Amino acid sequence: MLPLFVNAQNLYPNIPTNIATINTFGYWIDGEVDGYYRIIIIKNGYEHIKNEVYIQKIKSPESMESDDEIIANISINEINEPNLYVIDDFEIKEVMNMPQIFIQLINSYDLSKSSLNIQLEENFYKVIDY
């Protein structure tokens, strides 16, 4: 009989416990190099929970012996810098072959709602609507 649960901390002991979400999406190509994106949402705080959001641009492995490689870590400053928001929901869409992320935010202090729409470009992002 196999165990129902596997202790992931033993398999990957360096994964921080405050990672709330990791989602792989999209595809990019630059000449002969290609890869994908990953959104990482980190949970911080105690009484006023706040999230940080990062996008990683990851290069696919070049052979079966190599691993994926992080090309860029992109901080979403409109969320991370004020350090006020909790992610209520997010949706990733392809718009004209470019990944866009629609993020619903809640202010952790006054509970007001807002949204952020970003489009990924090369190693940075552009705010479409805020």
N, C-alpha and C positions, 0 to 999 in steps of 0.2 A: 504494500500500500504506500502511495506517495503522499508526502505532507501537503496539506492544503495551502500553506503559506510558506514563502521563502523569505528569509531575512535579507532584504535588499541592502541594508547597511553593511552586511558582511560581504556582499558582492561588490558594492560600490561605496566604500566607506566615506568618500569625500563629497558626496552629494549633500549640499546644504538643506536643512530641514525647512527653511523659509521659502523655498521655491514652490509657488502655488500652481503654476501652469507652464508647460512647455509644449509648443505646437509647431510642427514642421510644415512648411507650405512653399508653394511657388517653385520657379525654376529660373535660373539665369545662365547666360552663356556669354563669354568674352573670348573671341577667337577660338582656340582649341581647349579652353578651360571652361568647365561648367559646374553648376552646383545648385543649391537650394537655400532657402531662408528658414530661420527659426525664431519664433517670438518666445521670450522668457518673461514671465510675470513673477515678481518677488514680493512677498508679504512682509511688512515691517509694522512694528507698533504693538501696543497692548490694548489700551482703552480706545484709542483712535487708530484703527488699522489703516495703513496706507500701502499702496502698491508702487513699485518701480517697474518700468517696462523697458526691455532691451530687445533689439533685433540683431540677430547674428547672420552674417553672410558666410555660407559654408561651401567650400570647394569639395566636389566629389573626389573620391580616391582615384588615383591614376592607374592603379593596378590592384590585384587581389591582395597583395602584400602590404599595401599602404592604407592609411586611415583617412577619414574626412579631415579637412583642415579649416579652422575658423580664419576667414580672411579679414572680417571686420566685426567689431562690437559697436552697435549704434545705440546710444542712450536717447530715449524719447524725452527730451528736456522739458516739454510742455507739461509732462506728467511728473517727471522725476525732480525737477528743480523746485517747484513750489512745495513739494512733499505734502500735498493735501488730499490726494485722490485715492479712491478705491475703484477698481475696475468692476463695473456692474456687468458688462457683457462686451464681447468684441466679435467682429465678423471679418473674415478675410475674403476678398474678391479679386478677380483678375479684371481690370478695366483697361482696354486697349493694350493688352499684353503686359501690363504693369501691375504688380501686386498693390492693392490698397487695403488698408486696415481701418475699419470703422470701430471706434472705441467709445463705449458709453461710460461716463464717469459719475461718481458721487463724491461730493466734498465730504470728507470724514468729519468735519466740525459742524457745518450748518445743514448737511444732508441735501444741499442743492444739487441738481443734475445738470450735466453738460455733456458735450460729445466732442470728439476729435476724429478727423478723417485725414489720414496720412497716405502718401504715395511713396513707395521706395524707388530710389534712383541711384545707380552705381553704389557707392559706399556711404550714402546719406539718405535723408528723406525730405519730403516737402509737405508742409501742412496745406491741405486743400480747403478744409473748413474747420473752424474752431469756435 
